[in-house]
Amino acid sequence: MGLIPFICPRVVVLGAALATATVALPEEASAPIPGTTAARIVERLLQRADANADRTGDPCLECRRLTVVEELDSRGGIRSRKTKEHTVVQCGSEQRVTLVRLNGEVPPEPARREETRREAGHRETFSPRRERPPKMLQSLGRDLLEQFNYRLAGTEERDGRVAHLLMFEPAGTRSDGKIGDRILRRLRGRLWVDAVEFEPLRIEASLDQPVSVAGFLAVLDDFQIVVDRRRLESGDWVDERVEARVGGRKVLQRFRGRMEVRQEDFAVTAGASAAPGAP
């Protein structure tokens, strides 16, 4: 078995923390709104992230999360495929995740416990060192936003909302930390920020240099991720879709894979306080 079953589930964690990329500017991007600067936009993003982190006593959010992980052969064909369905309840900063189906079937309790244990390992191994457990229902945090430098490229309409378009690149070059830390420090791409509420609308990012994922035995040299977010009628901003493609080599053998996570059927609920759960 290759490294795709090891790497792709952890993309859920990284995509949640973040938030087929290219850094080329879209043709429809217009000039920045007069008086707007990248520094001002990022500061508003940080203020919004701090405000979200301090929210307490709000109603809980519930949704259905669908995850597909595929390991590919050298020609792009599907070598193996794994699907998971979770119910997710987010209450403040806490999240409860329950596995409902595994590969289309209701898993027996031993399989459910084993999958939960494995997902907890994914979170511990791959999540950035300073991040709490992943919160796909929440916005980007200050710790993550401050790891990049930004440049304002223009404005653009997305889903009927005006958005600022920021180009970003790593602010540092450190190579230590967890796998998630090392990948984050090598990501560059584009970030669309809602011009009214200063929440991220879309993130596109890719590696600018390879990352070691298992000492000298394995290297990740292709990593592309897209995160789409939207505003609910309740006013909450949520991650709606995370899509990623990965590729690299293990010793002399290439590995490739892709992953997609979708969250849907969002509902506001007064549910009980959630306990931290799987990614």
C-alpha positions as a printed Julia matrix, in Angstrom:
279×3 Matrix{Float64}:
   0.0    0.0     0.0
   1.26   3.48   -0.92
   1.35   6.71    1.03
  -1.99   8.06   -0.24
  -4.01   6.45    2.6
  -1.51   8.12    4.96
  -1.45  11.59    3.37
  -4.93  12.28    1.97
  -6.97  11.94    5.17
  -4.64  14.47    6.75
  -5.53  16.95    4.03
  -8.89  17.26    5.79
  -7.0   18.71    8.75
  -4.88  21.05    6.67
  -7.8   22.15    4.52
  -9.83  22.85    7.63
  -7.01  24.89    9.09
  -6.68  26.79    5.84
  -8.45  27.24    4.36
  -5.62  22.55   -8.62
  -4.02  25.9    -7.78
  -2.28  28.4    -9.97
  -0.88  31.78   -8.98
  -1.8   33.4   -12.31
  -4.23  36.3   -11.93
  -7.74  35.64  -13.27
  -8.63  37.73  -16.31
 -11.79  39.07  -14.66
  -9.91  40.58  -11.69
 -10.31  44.37  -11.62
  -8.26  47.08   -9.98
  -8.31  47.27   -6.16
 -10.95  49.48   -4.53
  -9.34  52.91   -3.9
  -7.85  53.18   -0.42
  -7.79  49.43    0.1
  -4.45  47.77    0.89
  -3.42  44.19    1.57
  -2.38  45.17    5.11
  -5.82  46.62    5.89
  -7.61  43.56    4.5
  -5.43  41.15    6.47
  -5.95  43.17    9.66
  -9.73  42.94    9.17
  -9.32  39.2     8.59
  -7.4   38.91   11.85
 -10.02  40.93   13.73
 -12.74  38.68   12.33
 -10.78  35.55   13.29
 -10.34  36.84   16.86
 -14.05  37.68   17.1
 -15.02  34.21   15.9
 -12.66  32.6    18.4
 -14.32  34.53   21.23
 -17.89  33.53   20.32
 -19.61  31.67   23.15
 -23.21  30.76   23.78
 -24.15  30.76   20.09
 -26.46  28.04   18.73
 -24.68  24.95   17.41
 -24.26  24.15   13.72
 -24.88  20.67   12.38
 -24.06  19.28    8.94
 -23.3   16.16    6.95
 -19.68  15.64    5.84
 -18.84  13.42    2.85
 -15.2   12.42    2.26
 -13.74  10.57   -0.73
 -10.07   9.5    -0.83
  -8.64   7.91   -3.97
  -5.23   6.38   -4.62
  -4.24   6.68   -8.3
  -1.96   4.71  -10.56
   0.67   6.23  -12.87
  -1.95   6.86  -15.58
  -4.43   8.56  -13.28
  -6.68   5.53  -12.9
  -8.25   4.74   -9.54
  -6.27   2.08   -7.68
  -8.32   2.24   -4.47
 -11.24   4.33   -3.21
 -12.52   5.01    0.31
 -15.66   6.94    1.23
 -16.82   8.18    4.62
 -19.9   10.0     5.85
 -19.93  11.85    9.17
 -22.43  13.94   11.06
 -20.75  17.04   12.49
 -21.98  19.22   15.35
 -20.07  22.43   16.05
 -20.77  24.26   19.33
 -18.5   27.25   19.86
 -14.92  26.02   19.69
 -15.84  22.37   20.2
 -16.75  19.84   17.56
 -18.37  16.43   17.72
 -17.92  14.17   14.68
 -19.73  10.84   14.32
 -18.94   8.28   11.63
 -22.2    7.22    9.96
 -21.13   5.22    6.91
 -17.85   3.7     5.74
 -17.63   2.8     2.04
 -21.41   3.14    1.77
 -22.26   0.83    4.66
 -23.1    1.35    8.32
 -19.92   0.19   10.09
 -20.07  -2.25   13.02
 -19.03  -0.77   16.34
 -15.46  -2.23   16.32
 -14.84  -0.76   12.85
 -16.31   2.57   13.97
 -13.99   2.71   16.98
 -10.95   1.78   14.86
 -11.75   4.46   12.28
 -12.2    7.05   15.03
  -8.85   6.06   16.53
  -7.16   6.32   13.12
  -8.67   9.75   12.44
  -7.51  11.0    15.83
  -3.99   9.9    14.83
  -4.32  11.83   11.57
  -5.2   14.97   13.5
  -2.34  14.58   15.97
   0.25  13.81   13.28
  -0.71  16.27   10.6
  -2.36  19.32   12.13
  -0.14  22.42   12.44
   1.51  22.57   15.85
  -0.25  25.74   17.03
  -3.7   24.84   15.72
  -6.47  23.33   17.78
  -8.38  20.32   16.41
  -9.79  21.11   12.95
 -12.95  23.2    12.76
 -14.25  23.09    9.21
 -17.28  25.09   10.28
 -15.16  28.02   11.47
 -13.02  30.65    9.8
  -9.26  30.84    9.49
  -7.42  31.57   12.71
  -4.84  34.26   13.52
  -2.03  31.69   13.91
  -2.53  30.52   10.34
  -3.06  33.92    8.7
   0.14  35.34   10.2
   2.29  32.67    8.54
   2.03  34.37    5.12
   2.87  37.59    3.29
   0.11  39.11    1.14
  -0.22  41.27   -1.98
  -3.47  42.84   -3.17
  -4.16  41.87   -6.79
  -7.61  43.36   -7.37
 -11.3   42.75   -6.79
 -13.64  40.16   -8.22
 -17.27  39.09   -7.92
 -17.79  35.57   -6.57
 -21.24  34.07   -5.98
 -22.82  37.5    -6.14
 -20.45  39.02   -3.54
 -17.56  41.45   -4.09
 -14.27  39.97   -2.95
 -10.71  41.26   -2.55
  -8.15  39.04   -4.26
  -4.93  38.53   -2.3
  -1.83  36.68   -3.48
   0.04  35.02   -0.62
   3.38  33.33   -0.03
   5.16  31.91    3.04
   6.5   34.46    5.5
   9.24  32.11    6.78
  11.4   29.22    5.6
  11.69  27.0     8.7
  11.71  23.27    7.91
  10.9   21.81   11.35
   7.58  20.97   13.01
   4.82  18.57   12.07
   4.03  17.66    8.49
   1.27  20.27    8.46
   3.71  23.0     9.56
   6.23  22.06    6.87
   3.6   22.08    4.12
   2.12  25.4     5.24
   5.56  27.06    5.11
   5.86  26.11    1.45
   2.4   27.07    0.2
   1.65  29.98   -2.05
  -1.52  30.9    -3.92
  -4.63  33.08   -3.89
  -7.16  34.09   -1.25
 -10.52  35.72   -1.98
 -11.85  37.8     0.95
 -15.45  39.0     1.2
 -15.36  42.81    0.96
 -18.24  43.32    3.43
 -17.71  40.77    6.21
 -13.98  40.03    5.63
 -14.37  36.27    5.65
 -12.41  34.06    3.21
 -14.55  33.0     0.24
 -12.06  30.77   -1.55
  -8.47  29.61   -1.11
  -6.25  28.1    -3.81
  -2.75  26.98   -2.86
   0.09  24.77   -4.04
   3.59  23.8    -2.97
   6.49  25.92   -4.17
   9.06  23.25   -3.19
   9.06  19.57   -2.1
   8.38  18.51    1.49
   9.74  15.43    3.26
   6.89  13.38    4.75
   8.72  10.32    6.1
  12.33  11.27    6.69
  14.41  10.6     3.59
  12.15   7.77    2.43
   9.26   9.81    1.02
   8.88  13.27   -0.5
   5.72  15.21   -1.35
   6.47  17.26   -4.47
   2.94  17.94   -5.77
   0.27  19.33   -3.45
  -2.67  21.39   -4.7
  -5.63  22.37   -2.54
  -8.84  24.38   -2.99
 -11.16  25.44   -0.18
 -14.61  26.93   -0.98
 -16.58  28.7     1.72
 -20.02  30.29    1.86
 -22.29  32.32    4.1
 -25.35  30.62    5.56
 -28.65  32.43    6.08
 -27.85  32.3     9.8
 -24.83  34.54    9.13
 -22.31  31.77    9.83
 -19.48  31.19    7.36
 -18.64  27.55    6.67
 -16.22  25.47    4.64
 -18.38  23.9     1.95
 -15.76  21.99   -0.06
 -12.11  20.99    0.22
 -10.45  19.4    -2.8
  -6.82  18.31   -2.97
  -4.4   16.44   -5.21
  -1.11  15.05   -3.96
   1.87  13.38   -5.56
   5.41  12.41   -4.7
   7.8    9.52   -4.4
   8.54   6.81   -1.86
  12.14   5.69   -2.41
  12.0    5.24   -6.23
   8.25   4.66   -6.59
   5.79   7.44   -7.46
   2.48   7.86   -5.63
  -0.53   9.97   -6.57
  -3.9   10.63   -5.0
  -6.84  12.97   -4.67
  -9.37  13.8    -1.99
 -12.62  15.7    -1.77
 -14.56  16.72    1.33
 -18.05  18.22    1.04
 -20.17  19.58    3.87
 -23.91  20.01    3.26
 -27.34  20.07    4.9
 -26.29  22.74    7.39
 -28.74  23.44   10.21
 -28.69  25.6    13.32
 -29.43  23.56   16.42
 -29.46  24.14   20.15
 -27.65  20.8    20.6
 -25.65  19.92   23.7
 -22.06  21.01   24.02
 -19.94  19.05   21.58
 -16.84  17.11   22.51
 -13.75  17.27   20.27
 -14.03  14.71   17.53
 -12.3   13.29   14.49
 -11.31  15.41   11.49
